[in-house]
Amino acid sequence: MLTEKEKSHAGMLYQPRDPALAAERDVTVEKLHAYNRLHPLDRETRQQAIGEILGKSGSNCVVEQPFFCTYGYNITVGDNFFLNVNGKLMDSGKITIGNNVFIAPNVCIITEEHAMDIPQRIDGFEYARPVTIGDNVWICTGALILPGVTIGEGSVIGAGSVVTKDIPPRCVAVGNPCRVIRKL
């Protein structure tokens, strides 16, 4: 029998109110509270603290404060990663981010979606679908990256975009819903 965590990673309907998942979120809330209160210029302490929140981080990983995530351990970021202020990485599912990725302020990357069935939704059930962002991507201010999306390497996502579908490599994509407007 699968745990609720295993169900979430398998893309199955799961119950986030599960006590084990709730306890893990509480641990993350404590870590985030401590991280977001660190002095912004204490880079060494911040680097160590973010390493204890994220599942894996490459070299030269900068995460500005405030930062929010669901669990943290489902997030993998590559080398030369920069996440500006008010970054929200809702990681009930896996979030995999490549090297040299720059994310502007107020960007949300979301892996959770509620059940479409009304009784299941009322009972709090949801799905988690992974998000993958390739190397050398720039995500501009206020973009929303929705569950299950892959953004190809070298692409740029315009400010305020709502990314509902995969974006191919080396494109500029903008809008709501986000669509490719040109190749790079």
C-alpha positions as semicolon CSV with decimal commas, in nm:
position;residue;x (nm);y (nm);z (nm)
1;M;0,000;0,000;0,000
2;L;0,139;0,338;-0,102
3;T;0,181;0,624;0,142
4;E;0,019;0,957;0,059
5;K;0,368;1,092;-0,020
6;E;0,434;0,805;-0,261
7;K;0,096;0,866;-0,425
8;S;0,179;1,235;-0,474
9;H;0,513;1,150;-0,639
10;A;0,338;0,895;-0,863
11;G;0,088;1,157;-0,985
12;M;-0,200;0,980;-0,812
13;L;-0,481;1,138;-0,614
14;Y;-0,353;1,185;-0,259
15;Q;-0,455;1,341;0,070
16;P;-0,226;1,630;0,174
17;R;-0,394;1,634;0,517
18;D;-0,214;1,307;0,591
19;P;-0,044;1,347;0,933
20;A;0,299;1,247;0,800
21;L;0,281;1,507;0,521
22;A;0,146;1,770;0,759
23;A;0,440;1,707;0,995
24;E;0,687;1,744;0,707
25;R;0,527;2,073;0,603
26;D;0,555;2,196;0,963
27;V;0,930;2,126;0,959
28;T;0,959;2,323;0,636
29;V;0,758;2,612;0,778
30;E;1,006;2,632;1,068
31;K;1,306;2,626;0,831
32;L;1,151;2,893;0,608
33;H;1,068;3,113;0,904
34;A;1,431;3,098;1,016
35;Y;1,564;3,150;0,662
36;N;1,343;3,449;0,588
37;R;1,458;3,616;0,911
38;L;1,830;3,586;0,834
39;H;2,014;3,908;0,764
40;P;2,019;3,957;0,385
41;L;2,395;4,026;0,386
42;D;2,482;3,712;0,584
43;R;2,538;3,520;0,261
44;E;2,728;3,229;0,415
45;T;2,453;3,150;0,668
46;R;2,186;3,195;0,402
47;Q;2,370;2,957;0,167
48;Q;2,393;2,692;0,439
49;A;2,027;2,736;0,537
50;I;1,893;2,713;0,181
51;G;2,099;2,396;0,138
52;E;1,906;2,248;0,430
53;I;1,571;2,342;0,274
54;L;1,617;2,238;-0,089
55;G;1,655;1,877;-0,195
56;K;1,964;1,961;-0,399
57;S;2,129;2,285;-0,500
58;G;2,428;2,345;-0,726
59;S;2,707;2,592;-0,676
60;N;2,631;2,964;-0,667
61;C;2,268;2,918;-0,561
62;V;2,103;3,246;-0,456
63;V;1,750;3,251;-0,315
64;E;1,638;3,596;-0,209
65;Q;1,406;3,653;0,084
66;P;1,123;3,605;0,139
67;F;1,105;3,257;-0,008
68;F;0,822;3,006;0,023
69;C;0,790;2,637;-0,063
70;T;0,576;2,342;0,045
71;Y;0,840;2,083;0,141
72;G;1,168;2,198;-0,012
73;Y;1,310;1,848;-0,050
74;N;1,126;1,804;-0,382
75;I;1,320;2,095;-0,535
76;T;1,643;2,042;-0,730
77;V;1,829;2,341;-0,873
78;G;2,147;2,349;-1,080
79;D;2,452;2,573;-1,075
80;N;2,420;2,952;-1,100
81;F;2,057;2,957;-0,990
82;F;1,898;3,288;-0,894
83;L;1,550;3,324;-0,744
84;N;1,447;3,681;-0,670
85;V;1,217;3,804;-0,391
86;N;0,877;3,647;-0,319
87;G;0,959;3,323;-0,500
88;K;0,700;3,053;-0,438
89;L;0,791;2,697;-0,532
90;M;0,494;2,482;-0,434
91;D;0,665;2,144;-0,443
92;S;0,426;1,866;-0,350
93;G;0,553;1,725;-0,680
94;K;0,909;1,740;-0,805
95;I;1,048;2,071;-0,931
96;T;1,366;2,026;-1,133
97;I;1,550;2,339;-1,244
98;G;1,865;2,335;-1,457
99;N;2,184;2,542;-1,460
100;N;2,199;2,918;-1,518
101;V;1,830;2,975;-1,449
102;F;1,716;3,322;-1,348
103;I;1,375;3,373;-1,191
104;A;1,245;3,726;-1,135
105;P;1,037;3,854;-0,839
106;N;0,691;3,723;-0,760
107;V;0,714;3,404;-0,967
108;C;0,509;3,099;-0,864
109;I;0,594;2,746;-0,970
110;I;0,310;2,517;-0,872
111;T;0,294;2,137;-0,882
112;E;-0,035;2,089;-0,693
113;E;-0,383;2,087;-0,840
114;H;-0,707;2,007;-0,665
115;A;-0,932;1,723;-0,770
116;M;-1,196;1,803;-1,033
117;D;-1,448;1,574;-0,862
118;I;-1,641;1,801;-0,622
119;P;-1,666;1,560;-0,323
120;Q;-1,294;1,475;-0,355
121;R;-1,205;1,844;-0,378
122;I;-1,417;1,925;-0,071
123;D;-1,234;1,645;0,114
124;G;-0,904;1,814;0,025
125;F;-0,765;1,562;-0,226
126;E;-0,521;1,678;-0,490
127;Y;-0,274;1,568;-0,755
128;A;0,091;1,669;-0,790
129;R;0,250;1,691;-1,133
130;P;0,621;1,768;-1,176
131;V;0,760;2,086;-1,328
132;T;1,088;2,085;-1,520
133;I;1,282;2,394;-1,625
134;G;1,581;2,346;-1,856
135;D;1,922;2,514;-1,849
136;N;1,965;2,883;-1,932
137;V;1,599;2,980;-1,881
138;W;1,484;3,326;-1,772
139;I;1,140;3,356;-1,612
140;C;1,027;3,717;-1,586
141;T;0,838;3,895;-1,310
142;G;0,503;3,761;-1,193
143;A;0,491;3,450;-1,412
144;L;0,289;3,147;-1,302
145;I;0,419;2,804;-1,399
146;L;0,138;2,550;-1,360
147;P;0,153;2,178;-1,276
148;G;0,306;1,937;-1,525
149;V;0,482;2,201;-1,738
150;T;0,827;2,164;-1,895
151;I;1,012;2,475;-2,013
152;G;1,281;2,394;-2,268
153;E;1,641;2,507;-2,235
154;G;1,725;2,863;-2,332
155;S;1,367;2,991;-2,330
156;V;1,237;3,318;-2,188
157;I;0,896;3,343;-2,022
158;G;0,753;3,696;-2,034
159;A;0,636;3,894;-1,733
160;G;0,292;3,804;-1,602
161;S;0,264;3,494;-1,820
162;V;0,055;3,194;-1,715
163;V;0,232;2,885;-1,843
164;T;-0,025;2,607;-1,883
165;K;0,155;2,394;-2,145
166;D;0,509;2,290;-2,230
167;I;0,731;2,553;-2,390
168;P;0,989;2,427;-2,643
169;P;1,360;2,512;-2,619
170;R;1,497;2,851;-2,727
171;C;1,173;3,047;-2,748
172;V;1,022;3,366;-2,615
173;A;0,680;3,285;-2,477
174;V;0,432;3,532;-2,324
175;G;0,071;3,582;-2,225
176;N;-0,224;3,421;-2,056
177;P;-0,224;3,150;-2,159
178;C;0,146;3,163;-2,241
179;R;0,231;3,101;-2,606
180;V;0,546;3,112;-2,816
181;I;0,586;3,443;-3,003
182;R;0,929;3,380;-3,154
183;K;1,230;3,149;-3,164
184;L;1,565;3,256;-3,024
